[in-house]
């Protein structure tokens, strides 16, 4: 299993930490959104309840929304009575703090860094607003703030981690839908939770982002979902967008060498004539 903090040069670093978000117990209270904004000083994101998003006034993750609680209405039908109904799915989304993070790969200033906890943060005093990281993120998490042009996202409350405290969103969650801790412990806890739900007949429960062999080598913030990822607005098979960058640059280099050799050969041949 990849140790991102060790690869970033940290020796004797703490255990990698992250989030396990169990959407099966999310009640949509948005306490996590409020706590995130209060602690991190994240600006108001509009409170637009008339945007056609049901009770979901924030809409999506962005520079001013580091935790986003989605409200998803799904039609249901009672097989015994053939009557239709509505099922609510609620989920608190957040930056995934990927093991292989494309945003880190493309940042030209070093504003995006890996911390000793294995998380990914933006150093606002270094970010120049180039925006290369925005399209690089396979989840559409990173976003520019119009007021200053810099990019912003969840830091997993890095300042709190350094003081031995849990992130504000996890502390505020009344149902423990958002769970914080060492990533290995969270994965074991999530596997046990899945077994219990399946035993109780909740066959649709599945984990998203817990596999260290996926396209981003595992999430630092993963989820228990009650439907397909696409229903929650999540990509089904996310891939680190810079995964093939090394191979492509090697191919470009080889092509450049071949082109240069051809041009030199042509001039040499012309001189010989």
Protein Blocks (a to p, Z undefined) as FASTA:
>chain_A
ZZfklmnopahiacdddddddfklcgolommmmmmmmmnopacehjpaknonajalnopa
cfklmbccdddddddddfklopacddddddddddekiablfklmmmmnlmaccdfkopac
ddfklogolommmmmpmnlmaccdfknopacddehlmmlmmnopacfklmmmmnlmaccd
dfklmmmmmmmmmmmmmmnopakbccehjamkbmnopafbdcddfbdfklnopafbdcdf
klmmmmmmmmmmmmmmmmmmmmmmmmmmmmmZZ
